[in-house]
Amino acid sequence: RDRDELPIAVDRQNLFESSYLAIRSLSRAEMNKKFQVSFVGEEGSDFGGVRREWYNLITLELLKPQYGIFEPSAGDPYRYQLATHIDSKAGEAITGAQSVIRGELETLVDRLHFAGQVLAKCIVDQQLCAFHFTSAVYKKLLLQPFTVEDLEAVDGALFHSLEWVLDVNADEEDLGMYMCVDTTDTDGNHVTIDLVEGGSEIPVTEANKIAFVHAMINWRLVDRVAVQTDALVAGFQSVLPLELMEPFDAAELELLLCGSEEVDVDDWRHNTLYKSGYTAESEVITWFWALVDKMSNEERLQLLQFVTGTTSIPSRGFANLQGSDGDRRFSIMRVTDTSRLPQ
């Protein structure tokens, strides 16, 4: 059903800060209204296009390194994870991560809370986040448990190591592993963190290897980003309470938040409109679809981006494709100038 709208004005030249200030004090009821976005100093009415542009721009803004919110994952640079600043157990910054001094921790937490609000609002307003996350981030937002597979995009070496531990018989193979993890502190010095009490003295055996794997997953995906996770999840749940998200798994949340990257050509064809004399049987139209059928998925996404400005398909398919003025189906129309291609 139609929802009430809430006007917000943001400064294109200071997008992150002005957007943060515009929504930071809004109540849950206000956050559940549809944003009517305007850019300061720019004329124009928001019939959906300005709102869509803002969501695209602000989600991309969250990726900028100076904010220290997200970073590309090691295993898949096209997917993002929480930036690691602080080892929550030790309270120290991690060597090699983006630099955030302790005095900036409160600012970082506020930014992460804001990021969580923005992600939840993407779902509420049926807008797409401009990038995809690792599976671990979706599970964090849903407070769902991790599996060893969630490590693959985050830390490929650790993933393969733990897979090997699970596959071998630890009583027959000398693993040379203990219930601890070796890492470095802020000065680059070697430190050992016990995964259980006295872990550095407890060898990994067949009897305890499952507990070891779970403890390693928890250290890598939970302990190292606990502060960041708490802030991101708090922002997300301030807009979308957990009980509303309980029916979803990580894959379904990704579809809701980021759309699909797999192009269903049949759905695309079925939800395309033909104008100015074209029909589905027109020769030019049959040529078009024959060409699309021959394209790779990546080429189809590039075509969509060229025509629509987006490379993601909404969770409900091409019927809900977004145009500059809101929902607009993919359309092909004849032009009067015969020297030009259809548009």
N, C-alpha and C positions, 0 to 999 in steps of 0.2 A: 504494500500500500504506500501511498505518498506520505513522506515524512516532512515535518517542519524543517525549514532551512535556518541556518545560523550564519550570518555574514562574518567573514574574517578578512582582514586586510593585511597583506604581507608586502615586504619590500624586496623586489627582485635582486637588488644590489646587496642586500644583507639577508639572504633568504633563510639561513638556518636560525639566526638569532631572532628575526622578526616572527618567524613561524613558531618558534619556541615560546616567545612572549605572548603570542596570540592565543595559544591553547593551554598553556601550563596551568592556569587556574580554573579551567572549565570543569563543571561538574559532569558526572557520568551522564545525566540526562541531556546536558548540552552537547557532550561529545557524541551522543547518539542521534543528534540532528544532522541533516545533510549540510555539509559546509558549502556556503555560497562565497566563493573566493574572488577577491579582487587584488590586483597588483597596484600598489601606491603609485599615483601619477600616471596611470594608464586608464584610458576610457574603455568601456566595453562592458557588456552584460555577461554574467556567467550562466549560460544555458547548458553547461556541462563541459564545454571545451576548456575554459580557464581552470576549472576544478581538476580536470584530467591532467592538464599541463602541470599544475602545482603538485599533484601526487607524483608524477613522473620526476619532476625536478627535486622535490624534497627527499624522496627515497634515494635518488642518486647522490644528493648532498650528504646523506648519512655515511656514504662510503669514503668521504674525503679523510685522508690520514690525520689532518690536524685536529679532528674531533675524537679520534681514538676509539670509535665505536665498533666498527667491523673491519676485517681484513680478509684478503683472498685466502682460501684454504690452501694448504701445501699440496694436497692431492688433486685438486681441481680448481685452477685459478679463476674459473667462471662461477664458482660458488663461494659464498662468504660465510665467515664464522665470527664469533665474538673476538675482538682484539684482546690479546693476553697482555695485561700490564702488571698484575699483582698475583703472586702465589698466595692464595687466601689463607693457607695454613701457616705460612711463614711471615705473611704480611710484607713481603718484599717484592720489588719489581723484578720481572723475569729478564735476564740478559738477552739482548737481541730484539726484544719487543719494542713497540713504540714507547717513547719516553713520557711517562706521566709521574710527576713527583707527588709525594704524599699530600702536599698542600692543595693539589688539584683534584684529589679524590672526590670531594663533594661535587665539583663541577662535572666530573666524569659520570658520577651516579645520576645527576640531573639529566645529562645528555642521553644516557641509556634509558632512563624512564621515559623521556620524550620520544626516543626511537620506538619503544614499545607501544606508546600511544599512537604513533603514526602507522605502525604496522597493523594494529587493531582497526584503526579508522579506514585503512585500505579495504578491509573486509566489510565493515559497516556500510561504507559508501560504494561498494562494488567497484573499486578501482584496483589496478594491478600495481604491485611493487615492481620496480624497474630491474630487479635482479633476483637471483635465487640463492638459497642458503644450503648449507650442509644439512643432512638429516638430523644431526644433533641439535641444531638450533630449533627446528620445528618441535622436536621432542621436549626441549627445555620449555618452550612456550606452552606445551600441553601437560607438562610435569609427568612425562612418561619415561619409563626406564630405558636405559641404553643397552645396546648389544655390541659385540665386537665389530660388527659390520659398520657401525656408525663411526669407527675410527678411520676407515679407509680413506675418506676425503680429507681428514684432519691430520693424520700422522700415518702415512703409508708404511713406514718402517716398523712402527710399533704394531700396526694392524697385522702385518705378515709375521712378525715375531710371535704375537699371541695366537695367531692361527696355527703356527707350528707347534706351540706349546700344547694346544688342544688336540692336535693330531697325533702326537707321539705319546708313547708310554713313558711317563716321567720316572718310573722306577727302573726301567731298562735303559734309558738314555740319561747320560749325565748332563743335565741342563745347565749346571753352573749358575743357577739363579736362586735368589733369596727373596723373601717377602718384603722387599724394599725397592726403591727406585733411586738411581744415581742421577743427579742433575747438577746444575751450577747455581751459585748465588749471584747477587748483583755485581760482585767484583770478579766474576768468572772463576771463582774457587769451587772445587768439587765438594758437593755435599750429598749425604745419603738421607733419604726420607723413608722412615719405616711405614709400611702400609698397614701393619698391625703392630701391637706392642712387642718390642724385641724382634721385629721383622728381619733385621740385618743378620740375625743369628739363626733364622728358620729357613732351611732349604725348601725349594719348591719340589713337591712330590706328586705322585699320582693322586694321593688322597686330598691334597690341598690346592691343586693347580686351578680348579674352577674358582675357588675363592681368590687365588692370586690374580687370575684374569679379570674378575669383577672389580677387584681392588685397583688394578692398573687402569681399567676403564674409568672408574670413579675419579682417580687422581688426574687423569688426562682431560676428562670432559667435565668434571664437576669442580674439584678442588682448585684447579688453576684459574677458573673463571667464576668462582662462586659469587663474588661481589658484583661482577658485571651481570651475571645471570639473574640474581635477585632483583636488580634494578630494572632490567629489561622486562622480566616477567611481571613485576609490579605495575609498570606502565601499561603493558598489554592488558592485564586483568582489570585495570582501572576503567577500561572501556568495554572489554568483553570478559565477563566473569567466567571462571573455569567451568562452571556447570553448563554453560552454553556451548563449550568446546569439547566436552567429554565424549560426544559421539564420534569425533574425528580422530583419525590416526595421522601420522606425520605426512604421508603421501597426500591425503585428502586436504590437510592444511596447506600444503604447498600449492595444490591446485586452486584452492580458494584465494590464497594470498598472491600468488605469482602467475597463475594461469598455466596453461599447458604449452610445452615446447614441441609437442608432436602434432603435426598438421593432419587432421582427418579430412582428406580431399572430398569424400562423399558428403560430409557435413557442410563443408565449405560450398560445394556446388549446390546443395539443397537449399542453403540460406543465402544465395546470391540473387540480387534483383537485376532485371534487365530493363533498360529504359530506352526511350526515343526510337522505338521500332525494333529493337533487338528482342529475340526470344531464345530459349534454351536450344532451339534447333537451328539458329542462324549459323551460317558457315563460319564466320569469324569467331563465334562463341565456341563452336566445336574445336576449332584450331587452338583457342586459348586453353581449354581444358585438356586437350591432347598434350599440349606443351607442359602444363602443370603436372600431369600424370608422369611425365618423364623426368621431372625435377627431383633432386634429392630433398630430404626434409630441410636441410640448411638453406637450399636455394628457395624453397617455398617460404621459409621465414624471412628471407631477404626481400622477396617479392612483397610479402605482407607489410614489412617495414617501409618499403618504398611507397606503397599505396596508402597505408593507414597510419604509419608512424609508430607501430608497435610490433614486437616480435613474439608476443604472448597471446594466446587465445583464452578468453574468459572461461571459467570453470563450466559454464553452461553452454559453451560452444559458440559457433559463429553467429547464432541467432542473437547473441548479446555483445557482438563486436562493438567497440566504442569508436565513435567518430568525434569530430571537433565540437559537435553540439550535443553530445550524449550518445545513447544507443543509436547505431546506424549500421545497417547491414552492408556487406560488401556489394558494390553496384558496378555494373558495366553499362555505359551509355554510348550511343552513337553521337558523333559530333558532325556538325554541318560542313566543316572544312574537310574535304575528302583527302587532303594532303597530310592530315594528322591521323595518328592512331586512335582507336577508341579509348575512352577514359573511364 
